[in-house]
């Protein structure tokens, strides 16, 4: 099937996430967008770690798959529920600034975000269209793909910016859960993710 592929550069907004120096963490996130699914993937530590989110855009559910040193678990969110360990601001107000930029080849428009605690910019693009492209983020009310945005996973605060965009042909199997992954509850998944950032 055909997919819109974005490689995002990751900038960590703090020097540490919990007890972990962010300079040793992955610098890239890969995303694939199709008519029915959106998938994001971060991997590192010599392929000993990967975090994948598969958003079912029709049924409004996100499955989080975590592989850490051979331990493979997944959690499927309820309908309309944010993925495990994604931290959403209590309030989100968007102001369209009318400003435009090109980010990683994508023509983008700037929104100012006001959470009540801080203000920052995010960018979306009209260069391609996907239904509910931001289902796995706190910005799900924005119906355009994001070319630059902030997100927090557990202790980890990140700024993601499009580095490269292209159309790709992919296998639909990437949106299925491999047999070796076992299902866990949301509290268990969040405990596991949180534990990745502590030394205990």
C-alpha positions as CSV (number, residue, x, y, z in Angstrom):
1,X,0.0,0.0,0.0
2,X,1.0,3.6,-0.5
3,X,2.1,5.6,2.6
4,X,3.3,9.1,3.4
5,X,6.6,8.7,5.2
6,X,8.1,11.4,7.5
7,X,11.4,11.1,9.2
8,X,11.4,13.4,12.3
9,X,14.5,14.8,14.0
10,X,14.1,14.6,17.8
11,X,15.3,17.4,20.0
12,X,15.1,16.8,23.7
13,X,14.0,19.8,25.6
14,X,15.8,18.8,28.9
15,X,19.2,17.4,29.6
16,X,17.8,14.4,31.5
17,X,14.6,12.4,31.4
18,X,14.2,11.0,34.9
19,X,17.6,9.6,35.6
20,X,18.7,9.2,32.0
21,X,20.8,11.7,30.1
22,X,18.9,12.5,26.9
23,X,22.1,12.8,24.8
24,X,22.2,9.0,24.7
25,X,18.6,8.6,23.5
26,X,17.5,8.1,19.8
27,X,17.7,11.2,17.6
28,X,15.1,10.1,15.0
29,X,11.4,9.1,14.8
30,X,9.9,7.4,11.8
31,X,6.2,7.8,10.8
32,X,4.0,6.3,8.2
33,X,0.6,7.6,7.3
34,X,-2.0,5.8,5.3
35,X,-5.8,6.1,4.8
36,X,-6.5,3.8,7.7
37,X,-3.4,3.8,9.9
38,X,-0.6,5.9,11.2
39,X,2.5,4.4,12.7
40,X,5.3,6.0,14.6
41,X,8.5,4.2,15.6
42,X,11.5,5.2,17.8
43,X,14.3,2.7,18.3
44,X,17.8,2.7,19.7
45,X,20.3,0.9,21.9
46,X,21.5,-1.2,19.0
47,X,18.0,-2.4,18.2
48,X,17.5,-3.5,21.8
49,X,14.8,-0.9,22.3
50,X,11.8,0.2,20.2
51,X,8.6,2.0,20.9
52,X,5.9,1.8,18.3
53,X,2.4,3.4,18.2
54,X,-0.1,2.1,15.7
55,X,-3.1,4.4,15.4
56,X,-6.3,2.8,13.9
57,X,-7.7,6.0,12.3
58,X,-11.2,4.5,11.7
59,X,-11.8,3.1,15.1
60,X,-9.9,5.8,17.0
61,X,-7.7,3.4,19.0
62,X,-3.9,3.4,19.4
63,X,-1.8,0.3,20.2
64,X,1.5,0.9,21.9
65,X,4.2,-1.8,21.4
66,X,7.3,-1.8,23.5
67,X,10.4,-3.9,23.0
68,X,13.1,-3.5,25.6
69,X,16.0,-6.0,25.6
70,X,13.7,-8.8,24.3
71,X,10.7,-8.1,26.5
72,X,7.9,-7.4,24.1
73,X,4.6,-6.1,25.4
74,X,1.6,-4.1,23.9
75,X,-1.3,-2.1,25.2
76,X,-4.4,-1.2,23.0
77,X,-6.1,2.0,24.2
78,X,-9.8,2.5,24.5
79,X,-11.6,4.4,21.8
80,X,-10.5,8.1,21.8
81,X,-8.0,7.4,24.6
82,X,-4.4,8.8,24.4
83,X,-1.6,6.2,24.1
84,X,0.0,4.9,27.3
85,X,2.4,7.4,28.9
86,X,1.6,10.3,26.6
87,X,1.2,13.4,28.8
88,X,-1.4,15.9,27.6
89,X,-1.6,19.5,28.9
90,X,-4.8,20.1,30.8
91,X,-5.7,23.0,28.5
92,X,-4.7,23.5,24.8
93,X,-5.6,26.7,22.9
94,X,-4.5,27.2,19.3
95,X,-4.0,30.4,17.4
96,X,-3.4,30.4,13.7
97,X,-0.7,32.9,13.1
98,X,-0.9,33.0,9.3
99,X,2.8,32.5,9.1
100,X,4.3,29.9,6.7
101,X,7.5,28.0,6.5
102,X,9.0,25.0,4.7
103,X,10.1,22.2,7.2
104,X,11.8,19.2,5.8
105,X,10.3,19.9,2.4
106,X,6.8,20.3,3.7
107,X,5.0,23.6,3.2
108,X,3.8,24.4,6.8
109,X,1.7,26.8,8.7
110,X,2.4,27.9,12.2
111,X,0.0,27.6,15.1
112,X,0.7,29.2,18.5
113,X,-0.2,26.8,21.3
114,X,-1.1,28.1,24.8
115,X,-1.4,25.6,27.6
116,X,-2.0,28.2,30.3
117,X,1.5,27.3,31.7
118,X,3.5,28.0,28.5
119,X,3.3,29.0,24.9
120,X,5.1,27.4,22.0
121,X,4.7,26.9,18.2
122,X,3.7,23.9,16.2
123,X,3.4,23.5,12.5
124,X,1.0,21.6,10.2
125,X,1.0,20.9,6.5
126,X,-1.5,20.8,3.7
127,X,0.9,18.9,1.4
128,X,-0.9,15.6,2.0
129,X,-4.2,14.6,3.7
130,X,-4.9,11.8,6.2
131,X,-7.9,11.2,8.3
132,X,-7.2,11.9,12.1
133,X,-3.5,12.1,11.6
134,X,-2.7,13.2,15.2
135,X,-4.7,10.5,17.0
136,X,-1.7,9.4,19.0
137,X,-0.9,13.0,20.2
138,X,-2.6,15.6,22.4
139,X,-3.2,17.6,19.1
140,X,-5.9,15.2,17.8
141,X,-8.3,18.2,17.2
142,X,-5.9,19.3,14.4
143,X,-6.9,17.4,11.3
144,X,-3.7,18.2,9.4
145,X,-0.4,16.2,9.6
146,X,2.1,17.9,11.9
147,X,5.5,18.9,10.5
148,X,6.9,20.2,13.8
149,X,5.4,19.7,17.3
150,X,6.2,19.0,21.0
151,X,5.2,15.9,22.8
152,X,5.9,14.3,26.3
153,X,6.3,10.6,26.8
154,X,6.5,9.9,30.6
155,X,9.5,12.0,31.8
156,X,10.7,12.6,28.2
157,X,10.0,16.0,26.6
158,X,10.6,16.2,22.9
159,X,10.4,18.6,19.9
160,X,9.9,16.7,16.7
161,X,10.7,18.4,13.3
162,X,10.3,16.9,9.8
163,X,13.7,16.1,8.3
164,X,12.4,14.3,5.2
165,X,9.1,13.6,3.6
166,X,8.4,11.1,0.8
167,X,5.8,8.7,-0.6
168,X,6.6,5.1,-0.1
169,X,5.1,1.7,-0.8
170,X,4.9,-0.4,2.3
171,X,3.6,-3.8,3.5
172,X,0.3,-3.7,5.4
173,X,1.8,-6.1,7.9
174,X,3.6,-3.3,9.7
175,X,0.2,-2.3,11.2
176,X,-0.3,-5.7,12.9
177,X,0.9,-6.9,16.3
178,X,3.6,-9.6,16.0
179,X,2.8,-12.9,17.8
180,X,5.7,-12.5,20.2
181,X,4.2,-9.5,21.9
182,X,2.0,-10.1,24.9
183,X,-0.9,-7.9,26.0
184,X,-0.6,-5.9,29.3
185,X,-2.9,-3.4,31.0
186,X,-2.4,0.4,30.8
187,X,-1.0,0.7,34.3
188,X,1.5,-2.1,33.6
189,X,2.6,-0.5,30.3
190,X,3.0,2.9,32.0
191,X,5.0,1.4,34.9
192,X,7.3,-0.3,32.4
193,X,7.8,2.9,30.3
194,X,8.4,5.0,33.5
195,X,10.9,2.5,34.7
196,X,13.0,3.0,31.6
197,X,13.9,6.5,32.9
198,X,14.9,5.4,36.4
199,X,18.0,3.7,37.6
200,X,16.2,1.5,40.1
